[in-house]
Amino acid sequence: MTVMITAREGSNYLNSFEEPHVVLVEGKEDQALVVALIEHEALQGFHVHDMIGKDGWTGKLRAICRVRGFGKVVSLGLVRDADNNGRTAWTSCRTSIAAARLPLPNIPGQLQPGRPSVAVAIIPGVDSTGALEELCLPSFQAEHMACVDGYFRCLASPDASSKAIVQAYLAGLQPSRRDLAVAARHRALDLTHPTFNSLRDLLQEMNSA
């Protein structure tokens, strides 16, 4: 199964929509995970677009609404990192959606009916902080994480950042993986883990729209 993948700039520049279900993400790692989940669940008709960052989504979303083929889009999902405040990210997404005059979701993770139906997913959650690393960490193998924890204790860095922990874990895989995007593409993540259920459920709901 093929999933359409584009970005806001570069060789995969977005110039049209051919698929009925569109997911907007803020980076290549989020894009790789969403694509991996779509393929793992054998979902059909998806286009995953990298917005390249979290800034300026209001203007970018308005521009996307004018891209050829957008009128045929059935469902639209916005996937954003919580960063320092998941509620702030959620409010920012709603502001962008309202400015684009699209159906406005009232609850994170649920499709707001319309044409297209629209939903917002905040990673790792609307009441959380962090980003893709915090979403993926619970899925990592416990025995390997014990080694990672020991590594940082040896370095006298017990409070290592989630990004550093993820990098150490991925480096210890056989073969090692450079980042979460590579790990997702090569199915080195446990996509069956419950930590991915909210995002998985949203993609399945979009697929049924």
C-alpha positions as CSV (number, residue, x, y, z in Angstrom):
1,M,0.0,0.0,0.0
2,T,1.2,3.5,-0.9
3,V,0.8,6.6,1.3
4,M,1.3,9.9,-0.4
5,I,4.0,11.9,1.3
6,T,4.8,15.6,0.7
7,A,6.5,18.6,2.4
8,R,6.0,22.3,2.3
9,E,9.3,22.7,0.5
10,G,11.9,20.6,-1.3
11,S,11.6,17.8,-3.9
12,N,8.3,16.5,-2.5
13,Y,6.6,19.9,-2.7
14,L,2.9,19.9,-2.3
15,N,1.0,20.7,-5.5
16,S,-2.2,18.7,-5.4
17,F,-4.3,16.3,-3.3
18,E,-5.2,13.0,-4.8
19,E,-6.2,11.1,-1.6
20,P,-9.4,11.6,0.5
21,H,-7.7,11.6,3.9
22,V,-5.0,14.3,4.7
23,V,-2.8,14.5,7.8
24,L,-0.7,17.6,8.5
25,V,2.3,17.1,10.7
26,E,5.1,19.4,11.9
27,G,8.2,17.4,11.1
28,K,9.7,14.4,9.4
29,E,9.7,12.2,12.5
30,D,6.0,12.8,13.1
31,Q,5.4,12.1,9.4
32,A,7.3,8.8,9.5
33,L,5.3,7.6,12.5
34,V,2.0,8.5,11.1
35,V,2.8,6.7,7.8
36,A,4.0,3.7,9.7
37,L,0.8,3.5,11.7
38,I,-1.3,3.9,8.5
39,E,0.6,1.1,6.8
40,H,0.5,-1.1,10.0
41,E,-3.3,-0.7,10.2
42,A,-3.6,-1.3,6.4
43,L,-5.6,2.0,6.0
44,Q,-6.3,3.4,2.6
45,G,-6.3,6.7,0.8
46,F,-3.9,8.9,3.0
47,H,-1.8,11.9,2.2
48,V,0.7,12.9,5.0
49,H,2.1,16.4,4.6
50,D,5.0,17.8,6.5
51,M,4.4,21.5,7.5
52,I,8.1,21.8,8.5
53,G,7.7,23.3,11.9
54,K,5.0,24.6,14.2
55,D,5.1,28.3,13.2
56,G,2.7,30.0,10.8
57,W,0.1,27.2,10.6
58,T,-2.8,29.7,10.2
59,G,-1.4,31.0,6.9
60,K,-0.2,27.6,5.8
61,L,-3.6,26.0,6.4
62,R,-5.3,28.8,4.4
63,A,-2.9,28.1,1.6
64,I,-3.5,24.4,1.8
65,C,-7.2,24.9,1.4
66,R,-6.5,26.5,-2.0
67,V,-4.3,23.6,-3.3
68,R,-5.7,21.7,-6.3
69,G,-7.9,18.8,-5.2
70,F,-8.5,20.0,-1.6
71,G,-12.3,20.2,-2.4
72,K,-12.3,16.4,-2.7
73,V,-10.7,15.8,0.7
74,V,-13.0,13.9,3.1
75,S,-11.1,14.1,6.3
76,L,-8.3,16.4,7.6
77,G,-6.2,15.7,10.7
78,L,-3.7,18.1,12.3
79,V,-1.0,16.5,14.4
80,R,1.0,18.8,16.7
81,D,3.5,18.4,19.5
82,A,2.3,19.5,22.9
83,D,5.7,21.1,23.6
84,N,5.5,23.1,26.8
85,N,1.7,23.1,27.1
86,G,-0.7,20.7,25.3
87,R,-3.6,23.0,25.8
88,T,-1.8,25.9,24.2
89,A,-1.0,23.7,21.1
90,W,-4.7,22.7,21.0
91,T,-5.9,26.3,21.1
92,S,-3.4,27.3,18.4
93,C,-4.7,24.5,16.1
94,R,-8.3,25.6,16.7
95,T,-7.4,29.2,15.9
96,S,-5.8,28.1,12.6
97,I,-8.8,25.9,11.7
98,A,-11.3,28.7,12.5
99,A,-9.3,31.2,10.4
100,A,-9.4,28.7,7.4
101,R,-13.2,28.5,7.9
102,L,-13.1,24.7,8.3
103,P,-15.3,22.7,10.7
104,L,-14.0,23.4,14.2
105,P,-13.3,20.4,16.5
106,N,-14.5,20.8,20.2
107,I,-12.7,17.8,21.6
108,P,-9.1,16.7,20.8
109,G,-8.8,13.5,18.9
110,Q,-12.3,13.5,17.5
111,L,-13.5,14.3,14.0
112,Q,-15.7,17.3,13.7
113,P,-18.2,16.5,10.9
114,G,-18.2,18.6,7.8
115,R,-16.6,18.8,4.4
116,P,-13.9,17.9,5.2
117,S,-14.3,16.5,8.7
118,V,-11.5,17.9,10.8
119,A,-9.7,16.6,13.9
120,V,-6.6,17.6,16.0
121,A,-4.2,15.2,17.7
122,I,-1.8,16.6,20.3
123,I,1.3,14.5,20.9
124,P,1.8,13.0,23.5
125,G,-1.5,14.4,24.7
126,V,-3.5,17.6,25.2
127,D,-2.9,17.5,29.0
128,S,0.7,16.7,28.6
129,T,4.0,18.3,27.7
130,G,6.7,17.1,25.3
131,A,6.7,15.8,21.7
132,L,7.2,12.5,19.8
133,E,9.9,11.3,22.2
134,E,7.5,11.3,25.1
135,L,4.9,9.4,23.0
136,C,7.3,6.7,21.9
137,L,9.2,6.2,25.2
138,P,6.6,3.9,26.8
139,S,6.8,1.6,23.8
140,F,10.6,0.9,24.2
141,Q,11.7,-2.5,25.5
142,A,12.1,-2.6,29.2
143,E,15.3,-4.6,29.3
144,H,16.9,-2.2,26.8
145,M,15.7,0.8,28.8
146,A,17.4,-0.6,31.9
147,C,20.7,-0.5,30.0
148,V,20.0,3.1,28.9
149,D,19.2,4.1,32.4
150,G,22.5,2.5,33.6
151,Y,24.4,4.4,30.9
152,F,23.2,7.8,32.1
153,R,23.8,6.8,35.7
154,C,27.3,6.0,34.8
155,L,27.7,9.4,33.3
156,A,26.2,11.0,36.4
157,S,23.3,12.3,34.2
158,P,20.2,10.7,35.8
159,D,18.0,13.6,34.6
160,A,18.9,13.2,30.9
161,S,16.4,14.7,28.5
162,S,13.9,12.5,26.7
163,K,15.7,13.3,23.4
164,A,19.0,12.0,24.8
165,I,17.3,8.9,26.2
166,V,15.7,8.2,22.8
167,Q,19.0,8.7,21.0
168,A,20.8,6.3,23.3
169,Y,18.0,3.7,23.0
170,L,18.0,3.9,19.2
171,A,21.8,3.7,19.0
172,G,21.6,0.4,21.0
173,L,19.3,-1.3,18.5
174,Q,20.6,-4.0,16.2
175,P,21.0,-2.4,13.7
176,S,21.1,1.0,15.2
177,R,18.7,3.7,14.1
178,R,19.7,7.3,13.6
179,D,16.4,8.9,14.7
180,L,12.7,8.2,15.2
181,A,12.0,8.8,11.6
182,V,14.4,6.0,10.5
183,A,13.1,3.7,13.4
184,A,9.5,4.2,12.2
185,R,10.3,3.6,8.6
186,H,12.1,0.4,9.4
187,R,9.5,-0.8,11.8
188,A,11.9,-0.7,14.8
189,L,9.1,0.7,17.0
190,D,6.4,-1.5,18.6
191,L,3.4,0.0,16.8
192,T,1.0,-2.3,18.7
193,H,1.8,-0.6,22.0
194,P,-1.1,1.2,23.7
195,T,0.9,4.5,23.7
196,F,0.0,4.9,20.1
197,N,-3.8,4.1,20.5
198,S,-5.1,7.7,20.5
199,L,-3.3,8.4,17.2
200,R,-4.2,5.0,15.8
201,D,-7.9,5.5,16.7
202,L,-7.9,8.9,15.0
203,L,-6.4,7.6,11.8
204,Q,-9.0,4.7,11.8
205,E,-11.8,7.2,12.3
206,M,-10.5,9.4,9.5
207,N,-10.3,6.3,7.3
208,S,-14.0,5.6,8.0
209,A,-15.2,9.1,7.3
